[in-house]
Amino acid sequence: MGKYKVKVNIELIECNDDAKEHDPIKEKNGGFTMTISEQDAISIDNCERAVLMAAHPAIRDAISKHLSDISKKKPLKKPDQ
C-alpha cells in the first residue's frame, strides 16, 4: 500500500467582510472560510478557536473524500463460495 501526504494550509487574512457570521462557510474550491472580528483576531484564544472551527468541516470533508477514493480503488472481496 502507498503512502499518503497530509497537507494543511491556514491563512489569516485581513478583509472587509461582514463579521456577523461566525460559522464556517464552504467555498467553491472546497475550502472553508470564517470571518472574525478584529477583536477576535488579536486574541490568541479566539484565533485558535476560529481556526479549529473552520478546520473541522474541512477535515471531515477531506477524510470522507479520501476514504471514498480508496474504496473505489480497492477491489471488493468476493464472499467464500
N, CA, C and O of each residue as an XYZ file, in Angstrom:
324
protein
N       0.846     -1.177      0.000
C       0.000      0.000      0.000
C       0.893      1.241      0.000
O       1.954      1.241      0.624
N       0.472      2.289     -0.691
C       1.254      3.507     -0.815
C       1.182      4.380      0.424
O       0.423      4.127      1.360
N       1.985      5.395      0.390
C       1.993      6.376      1.470
C       1.093      7.538      1.081
O       0.766      7.715     -0.092
N       0.700      8.320      2.064
C      -0.159      9.478      1.826
C       0.420     10.696      2.513
O       0.924     10.609      3.633
N       0.348     11.825      1.842
C       0.818     13.078      2.402
C      -0.404     13.851      2.904
O      -1.393     13.991      2.183
N      -0.336     14.341      4.112
C      -1.395     15.183      4.665
C      -0.925     16.621      4.533
O       0.146     16.974      5.026
N      -1.717     17.451      3.872
C      -1.325     18.827      3.608
C      -2.354     19.771      4.229
O      -3.556     19.617      4.010
N      -1.882     20.738      4.996
C      -2.764     21.706      5.652
C      -2.260     23.107      5.339
O      -1.059     23.368      5.400
N      -3.172     24.004      5.008
C      -2.817     25.394      4.745
C      -3.817     26.278      5.483
O      -5.019     26.199      5.232
N      -3.332     27.111      6.382
C      -4.188     28.011      7.138
C      -3.700     29.430      6.914
O      -2.510     29.714      7.048
N      -4.620     30.319      6.572
C      -4.276     31.709      6.342
C      -5.196     32.587      7.174
O      -6.396     32.329      7.267
N      -4.635     33.620      7.774
C      -5.419     34.640      8.456
C      -5.188     35.924      7.671
O      -4.091     36.482      7.708
N      -6.206     36.395      6.965
C      -6.089     37.498      6.024
C      -7.035     38.624      6.436
O      -8.220     38.390      6.676
N      -6.514     39.830      6.516
C      -7.363     40.977      6.826
C      -8.339     41.203      5.674
O      -7.959     41.130      4.505
N      -9.587     41.476      6.010
C     -10.607     41.675      4.981
C     -11.655     42.669      5.457
O     -11.632     43.113      6.605
N     -12.563     43.008      4.573
C     -13.657     43.912      4.899
C     -14.993     43.189      4.945
O     -16.040     43.832      4.887
N     -14.979     41.866      5.048
C     -16.212     41.083      5.094
C     -16.985     41.401      6.363
O     -16.420     41.849      7.360
N     -18.276     41.161      6.304
C     -19.128     41.339      7.466
C     -18.827     40.238      8.474
O     -18.870     39.058      8.127
N     -18.525     40.601      9.703
C     -18.125     39.624     10.727
C     -19.306     39.124     11.543
O     -19.107     38.582     12.630
N     -20.533     39.290     11.050
C     -21.705     38.831     11.792
C     -21.778     37.313     11.842
O     -22.209     36.741     12.843
N     -21.363     36.668     10.776
C     -21.412     35.206     10.717
C     -20.147     34.615     11.322
O     -19.040     34.946     10.898
N     -20.302     33.763     12.288
C     -19.151     33.096     12.890
C     -19.122     31.609     12.549
O     -18.400     30.836     13.180
N     -19.909     31.213     11.550
C     -19.932     29.816     11.136
C     -19.050     29.626      9.906
O     -18.990     30.507      9.049
N     -18.367     28.490      9.809
C     -17.563     28.215      8.617
C     -18.455     28.122      7.377
O     -19.557     27.577      7.430
N     -17.961     28.660      6.270
C     -18.681     28.652      5.005
C     -17.824     27.929      3.979
O     -16.641     28.229      3.824
N     -18.434     26.967      3.273
C     -17.691     26.220      2.253
C     -17.562     27.064      0.995
O     -18.540     27.642      0.521
N     -16.357     27.130      0.462
C     -16.078     27.866     -0.758
C     -16.168     26.953     -1.971
O     -16.220     25.731     -1.831
N     -16.186     27.542     -3.162
C     -16.285     26.773     -4.400
C     -15.099     25.834     -4.588
O     -15.235     24.774     -5.198
N     -13.923     26.225     -4.058
C     -12.724     25.388     -4.227
C     -12.668     24.241     -3.221
O     -11.727     23.448     -3.235
N     -13.678     24.150     -2.343
C     -13.723     23.074     -1.364
C     -13.186     23.451      0.000
O     -13.370     22.707      0.964
N     -12.518     24.604      0.100
C     -12.010     25.066      1.385
C     -13.121     25.698      2.215
O     -14.242     25.879      1.738
N     -12.803     26.024      3.436
C     -13.767     26.662      4.323
C     -13.186     27.970      4.824
O     -11.990     28.064      5.098
N     -14.038     28.982      4.943
C     -13.622     30.269      5.482
C     -14.545     30.658      6.622
O     -15.666     30.165      6.747
N     -14.042     31.544      7.434
C     -14.828     32.056      8.547
C     -14.337     33.466      8.827
O     -13.132     33.698      8.919
N     -15.255     34.404      8.963
C     -14.890     35.789      9.235
C     -15.006     36.051     10.729
O     -16.009     35.714     11.357
N     -13.969     36.655     11.283
C     -13.973     37.006     12.710
C     -13.733     38.499     12.856
O     -13.229     39.150     11.941
N     -14.088     39.024     13.986
C     -13.906     40.452     14.247
C     -12.431     40.762     14.506
O     -11.629     39.861     14.750
N     -12.090     42.044     14.450
C     -10.724     42.450     14.766
C     -10.394     42.121     16.222
O      -9.267     41.749     16.547
N     -11.389     42.265     17.083
C     -11.186     41.949     18.497
C     -10.831     40.468     18.669
O      -9.942     40.126     19.448
N     -11.525     39.602     17.943
C     -11.183     38.176     17.998
C      -9.817     37.914     17.367
O      -9.076     37.044     17.824
N      -9.487     38.663     16.323
C      -8.238     38.451     15.592
C      -6.993     38.782     16.416
O      -5.901     38.303     16.109
N      -7.151     39.593     17.453
C      -5.983     39.937     18.273
C      -5.890     39.089     19.543
O      -5.012     39.300     20.380
N      -6.795     38.142     19.672
C      -6.790     37.239     20.823
C      -6.314     35.863     20.378
O      -6.919     35.250     19.498
N      -5.234     35.375     20.980
C      -4.719     34.054     20.588
C      -5.759     32.960     20.816
O      -5.885     32.051     19.995
N      -6.500     33.033     21.911
C      -7.521     32.016     22.190
C      -8.652     32.065     21.169
O      -9.113     31.025     20.699
N      -9.098     33.272     20.825
C     -10.189     33.396     19.855
C      -9.739     33.031     18.446
O     -10.509     32.448     17.683
N      -8.497     33.366     18.094
C      -7.958     32.948     16.795
C      -7.877     31.423     16.720
O      -8.272     30.819     15.723
N      -7.370     30.820     17.767
C      -7.255     29.363     17.791
C      -8.630     28.720     17.680
O      -8.799     27.746     16.946
N      -9.593     29.241     18.385
C     -10.958     28.707     18.336
C     -11.522     28.828     16.919
O     -12.144     27.893     16.416
N     -11.308     29.976     16.279
C     -11.810     30.182     14.917
C     -11.140     29.227     13.927
O     -11.806     28.658     13.062
N      -9.829     29.055     14.056
C      -9.113     28.136     13.162
C      -9.640     26.707     13.330
O      -9.858     26.004     12.343
N      -9.839     26.289     14.559
C     -10.355     24.939     14.801
C     -11.781     24.776     14.284
O     -12.130     23.731     13.736
N     -12.602     25.808     14.457
C     -13.984     25.750     13.962
C     -14.028     25.673     12.439
O     -14.850     24.946     11.880
N     -13.155     26.414     11.764
C     -13.112     26.386     10.304
C     -12.466     25.097      9.794
O     -12.824     24.601      8.726
N     -11.523     24.562     10.553
C     -10.807     23.359     10.123
C     -11.657     22.095     10.244
O     -11.516     21.177      9.436
N     -12.521     22.043     11.227
C     -13.274     20.811     11.473
C     -14.064     20.336     10.245
O     -13.922     19.176      9.857
N     -14.894     21.190      9.617
C     -15.604     20.685      8.428
C     -14.664     20.377      7.269
O     -14.948     19.488      6.466
N     -13.552     21.096      7.171
C     -12.580     20.817      6.112
C     -11.947     19.440      6.325
O     -11.745     18.689      5.371
N     -11.642     19.123      7.561
C     -11.066     17.817      7.893
C     -12.058     16.707      7.576
O     -11.700     15.701      6.963
N     -13.305     16.895      7.995
C     -14.335     15.874      7.744
C     -14.519     15.645      6.240
O     -14.602     14.501      5.795
N     -14.585     16.730      5.455
C     -14.735     16.600      4.002
C     -13.547     15.874      3.382
O     -13.719     14.992      2.541
N     -12.332     16.254      3.804
C     -11.126     15.650      3.227
C     -11.049     14.154      3.544
O     -10.724     13.352      2.668
N     -11.342     13.781      4.776
C     -11.293     12.362      5.152
C     -12.378     11.578      4.426
O     -12.137     10.463      3.965
N     -13.562     12.152      4.323
C     -14.655     11.491      3.611
C     -14.289     11.239      2.151
O     -14.506     10.145      1.630
N     -13.730     12.262      1.491
C     -13.319     12.110      0.096
C     -12.201     11.082     -0.023
O     -12.219     10.243     -0.924
N     -11.234     11.144      0.881
C     -10.110     10.207      0.869
C     -10.600      8.760      0.986
O     -10.197      7.899      0.205
N     -11.467      8.502      1.960
C     -11.961      7.140      2.161
C     -12.821      6.675      0.993
O     -12.789      5.501      0.624
N     -13.582      7.584      0.417
C     -14.383      7.246     -0.755
C     -13.483      6.887     -1.935
O     -13.736      5.911     -2.642
N     -12.429      7.681     -2.144
C     -11.489      7.394     -3.228
C     -10.791      6.055     -3.025
O     -10.609      5.300     -3.981
N     -10.400      5.755     -1.791
C      -9.737      4.477     -1.509
C     -10.691      3.313     -1.766
O     -10.296      2.298     -2.340
N     -11.943      3.462     -1.342
C     -12.893      2.362     -1.529
C     -13.151      2.097     -3.013
O     -13.471      0.971     -3.392
N     -13.016      3.111     -3.843
C     -13.195      2.933     -5.285
C     -11.993      2.233     -5.911
O     -12.135      1.558     -6.931
N     -10.802      2.386     -5.310
C      -9.581      1.765     -5.825
C      -9.473      0.301     -5.449
O      -8.981     -0.512     -6.232
N      -9.933     -0.038     -4.252
C      -9.773     -1.401     -3.749
C     -10.804     -2.328     -4.379
O     -11.992     -2.007     -4.402
N     -10.362     -3.474     -4.892
C     -11.344     -4.431     -5.398
C     -12.125     -5.029     -4.216
O     -11.566     -5.308     -3.155
N     -13.400     -5.211     -4.429
C     -14.229     -5.809     -3.392
C     -13.867     -7.285     -3.230
O     -13.633     -7.986     -4.214
N     -13.824     -7.746     -1.988
C     -13.542     -9.149     -1.734
C     -14.786     -9.966     -2.037
O     -15.899     -9.605     -1.654
N     -14.571    -11.079     -2.735
C     -15.691    -11.956     -3.055
C     -15.954    -12.853     -1.846
O     -15.014    -13.337     -1.214
N     -17.216    -13.074     -1.527
C     -17.515    -13.974     -0.401
C     -17.087    -15.409     -0.751
O     -17.133    -15.827     -1.908
N     -16.671    -16.146      0.289
C     -16.272    -17.544      0.080
C     -17.465    -18.331     -0.437
O     -18.589    -18.189      0.045
N     -17.190    -19.159     -1.423
C     -18.284    -19.954     -2.008
C     -18.182    -21.376     -1.561
O     -19.009    -22.204     -1.943
